[in-house]
Amino acid sequence: MLNKRENIVPEVIRALEEGRLRYSFHAQEQMTKRDILVSDIEEALYRSQREENKDSLTNDKKAWKYSLRGANDNGDKDLRIIILFDEPNVLVVTAIDKSKKEDRS
């Protein structure tokens, strides 16, 4: 079984500050569709908490996708951000605004 990372929030913030945070094509599409800006993601990451019960393995079972939850600066977006580690980068796989009705779950 693939080991999960424990304290990932500082790692993700470090990647953001070092310019190693990347966005998948899927994430970019979903962010556009869901009216989520890169700045919303970055703001939410600084106040995010791990949602370990939402973590999952990738389809090929070679990596963990981690779930983080946080609000943007003005608090109008409650974001679930799914990331995975793609050394040396951190990849945003998707983002969901949990404050919007169509994305509740």
Secondary structure, 3 states (H helix, E strand, C coil): CCCCCCCHHHHHHHHHHCCCEEECHHHHHHHHHCCCCHHHHHHHHHCCEECHHHCEECCCCCCEEEEEEEECCCCCCEEEEEEEEECCEEEEEEEEECCCHHHCC
